Amino acid sequence: KGEFYLEGGAMVLADGGVVCIDEFDKMRPADRVAIHEAMEQQTISIAKAGITTVLNSRCSVLAAANPVFGRYDDLKSASENIDLMSTILSRFDLIFLVRDIRDEQRDRSICLHVMGVHIDNYKPGGATAGSGL
């Protein structure tokens, strides 16, 4: 009928709760600006198609981002590795670094455990049913 209406995005729908954002580092700059307002003011201003309003976005934000070039560089600071503007980073109360330290033996052990959870004939310690171990 040619009528306009507003639909709330993730942060509006999460009002009073938690919004989880993956690949935060790959977000378009325009979206980062919108999220910055939402995190700072806890509102989202909309002015489209003759509709002007402010929607609540009082939510916690849990975001995950990858380091620059896909690998964390111990010789650089956290902010250099994350490569997000300091204005966005300052909106977060906590920043956790999750690093994968290469250790072939530990990785193999984790792999065997994960695979064993999904394979019926797995025995702890790497032995399989019928292997005599």
C-alpha positions as a printed Julia matrix, in Angstrom:
133×3 Matrix{Float64}:
  0.0     0.0    0.0
  3.05    2.26  -0.08
  3.24    2.65   3.69
  6.54    2.86   5.53
  7.39    1.14   8.78
 10.5     0.62  10.91
 12.06   -2.67  11.86
 14.56   -2.77  14.67
 17.99   -4.24  13.99
 19.98   -6.54  16.24
 20.81   -3.94  18.88
 17.23   -2.69  19.13
 15.93   -6.25  19.38
 18.53   -6.98  22.07
 17.34   -4.04  24.21
 17.74   -5.15  27.82
 19.88   -8.13  26.85
 23.07   -9.03  25.0
 23.92   -8.7   21.32
 26.74  -10.9   19.98
 28.69   -9.7   16.96
 31.17  -11.94  15.16
 33.75  -10.67  12.63
 33.59   -7.2   14.2
 36.79   -6.26  12.38
 35.15   -6.87   8.98
 32.18   -4.58   9.61
 31.55   -1.72   7.19
 32.66    1.7    8.5
 29.08    3.04   8.31
 27.89    0.2   10.55
 30.7     0.88  13.02
 29.54    4.5   13.29
 25.99    3.33  14.04
 27.2     0.84  16.65
 29.36    3.53  18.23
 26.28    5.71  18.8
 24.34    2.75  20.15
 27.12    1.81  22.58
 27.7     5.39  23.7
 24.14    6.76  23.91
 22.27    3.43  24.23
 19.92    4.67  21.52
 19.77    4.51  17.73
 18.54    7.56  15.83
 16.66    6.93  12.6
 15.59    9.46   9.96
 14.27    7.66   6.88
 11.3     8.09   4.56
  9.89   10.95   6.62
 10.08    8.93   9.84
 12.29   10.38  12.54
 12.63    8.53  15.82
 15.01    7.29  18.49
 14.98    3.6   19.43
 16.41    2.15  22.65
 19.42   -0.13  22.41
 20.27   -0.62  26.08
 22.19   -3.83  25.64
 25.57   -5.34  26.35
 27.78   -6.0   23.34
 29.9    -9.13  23.06
 32.07   -8.83  19.96
 34.73  -11.06  18.4
 37.4    -9.82  15.99
 40.4   -11.35  14.29
 43.89   -9.85  14.45
 45.35   -7.98  11.5
 46.57  -10.41   8.81
 44.91  -13.29  10.7
 47.69  -13.86  13.26
 48.46  -12.11  16.53
 51.88  -10.41  16.55
 53.5   -10.46  20.01
 55.76   -7.56  19.01
 52.78   -5.2   18.56
 50.34   -3.78  21.09
 46.82   -5.13  21.44
 45.33   -2.08  19.73
 47.72   -2.51  16.76
 46.75   -6.18  16.46
 43.02   -5.52  16.66
 43.04   -2.61  14.16
 39.85   -0.9   15.3
 39.5     2.79  16.0
 40.24    3.74  19.61
 36.81    5.4   19.82
 35.18    2.0   19.31
 37.64    0.11  21.54
 37.03    2.58  24.38
 33.33    1.62  24.42
 34.2    -1.89  25.61
 34.65   -2.44  29.35
 36.69   -5.62  28.88
 38.93   -6.85  26.07
 40.15  -10.45  26.13
 42.89  -11.73  23.87
 42.44  -15.38  22.87
 45.65  -16.67  21.36
 46.45  -20.04  19.83
 49.99  -20.99  20.8
 51.35  -23.61  18.4
 52.09  -26.89  20.15
 51.83  -29.95  17.91
 51.49  -32.47  20.75
 48.76  -30.48  22.51
 46.93  -29.84  19.21
 47.06  -33.59  18.42
 45.69  -34.43  21.87
 42.81  -31.96  21.47
 42.12  -33.28  17.97
 41.94  -36.89  19.19
 39.61  -35.89  22.0
 37.25  -33.92  19.74
 37.2   -36.66  17.12
 36.7   -39.28  19.81
 33.63  -37.53  21.14
 32.06  -37.98  17.7
 33.3   -41.51  16.91
 31.68  -44.49  18.67
 34.77  -46.7   18.95
 37.06  -44.14  20.62
 38.91  -45.11  23.8
 40.69  -42.58  26.05
 44.44  -42.33  25.39
 44.1   -42.64  21.61
 43.33  -46.39  21.48
 40.39  -47.55  19.38
 38.15  -50.56  19.88
 39.76  -53.69  18.46
 43.26  -52.21  18.31
 44.47  -54.28  21.27
 45.76  -51.23  23.15
